[in-house]
Amino acid sequence: MKPVPHATSLRRAPVQRRSAERLTRILDACADLLDEVGYDALSTRAVALRAGVPIGSVYRFFGNKRAMADALAERNLERYTERVTRRLADAGGEGGWRAAMDAVLDEYLDMKRTAPGFSLVDFGNQIPVGARYAEPNHRVADRLSDLLSAYLDRAPDEDLRRVFLVAVETADTLVHLAFRVDPEGDESIITEARALLRAYLERVLD
């Protein structure tokens, strides 16, 4: 089993494999319960019971459910990055930034539909769930800037980071709208989002 990447929200990073596997079970249980009961009803005790670990094991890693959900969001971002990286590698550089944009959006949509807990916390910009003023997607935009800069043959400077921040915020808003209209994501809204992103990126990247 692959160890869980270090998350900044952890009280203590796992050192031994057994500890890393326990952390994986805790985050998996957190994701499943988010889908079943939502963020408000989520509790560290319920997560411990679902994961089959003592409550003390949860508190060893997390001070509260907010920290636990944020660690799940960080794991989501790691897994998302890995998926986009694999898809770009398979493409072998064909299609330029348009293929890269499709990979970024398609993998996000797939995780939105299939990854446990992702529909609520995704990459953490809306934790606590339902917060009126979500934090900007700087973490996601910075990761994509670093990931795609080599693919675009362009340095990840502040201009590129701003471009990706605008694109990520736009995509985030429209994808959430698509999933509010249809639990599986309204395809007509997703098509509009793809066209809007393509038009914006054509202006700044071509």
Residue pairs with C-beta under 8 A, 6 or more apart in sequence:
1 17
1 20
1 21
1 24
3 14
3 17
3 20
4 14
4 20
4 23
4 24
4 27
4 75
5 74
5 75
5 78
6 13
7 13
7 70
7 71
7 74
7 75
8 74
9 62
9 67
9 68
9 70
9 71
9 74
10 23
10 61
10 62
10 67
10 71
11 59
11 60
11 61
11 62
11 63
11 67
12 60
12 61
14 20
14 22
14 23
14 61
22 51
22 53
22 57
23 61
25 51
25 52
25 53
26 47
26 48
26 51
26 53
26 57
26 58
26 61
26 62
26 68
27 68
27 71
27 72
27 75
28 51
28 116
29 47
29 48
29 50
29 51
30 42
30 47
30 65
30 68
30 69
30 72
30 117
31 72
31 115
31 116
31 117
31 118
32 50
32 116
32 117
33 42
33 46
33 47
33 50
33 117
34 42
34 69
34 72
34 116
34 117
34 120
34 121
35 116
35 117
35 119
35 120
37 46
38 120
38 129
39 65
39 69
39 120
39 121
39 127
39 128
39 129
39 130
40 129
42 65
42 69
43 65
44 55
44 58
44 59
44 62
44 64
44 65
44 68
45 55
47 58
47 65
47 68
48 54
48 55
48 57
48 58
51 57
51 58
58 68
61 68
61 71
62 68
62 71
66 127
66 128
69 121
69 124
69 127
69 128
69 129
70 121
70 124
70 127
72 117
72 121
73 121
73 122
73 123
73 124
73 127
74 124
76 111
76 115
76 117
76 118
76 121
76 122
76 123
76 124
77 123
77 124
77 139
77 140
77 143
79 111
79 115
80 107
80 108
80 111
80 123
81 143
81 147
83 107
83 110
83 111
84 103
84 104
84 107
84 144
84 147
85 147
87 103
87 106
87 107
88 99
88 100
88 103
88 147
88 148
88 151
91 99
91 103
93 151
95 102
96 152
97 148
97 151
97 152
97 201
97 205
98 198
98 201
100 148
100 151
100 152
101 167
101 194
101 197
101 198
101 201
102 194
104 144
104 148
105 171
105 193
105 194
105 197
108 171
108 175
109 175
109 185
109 190
111 118
111 122
112 118
112 119
112 122
112 175
112 179
112 185
113 184
113 185
119 179
120 126
120 129
121 127
121 129
123 137
123 139
123 140
124 139
125 134
125 135
125 136
125 137
125 139
125 140
125 172
126 134
136 165
136 169
137 165
137 168
137 169
137 172
138 165
140 168
141 161
141 164
141 165
141 167
141 168
141 169
142 161
142 164
144 164
144 168
145 156
145 160
145 161
145 164
146 156
148 164
149 155
149 156
149 160
152 160
152 205
154 160
163 201
163 204
163 205
166 200
167 197
167 200
167 201
170 193
170 196
170 197
170 200
171 193
171 197
174 189
174 190
174 192
174 193
174 196
175 185
175 190
175 193
177 186
177 189
178 185
178 186
178 187
178 189
178 190
178 193
179 185
179 186
181 189
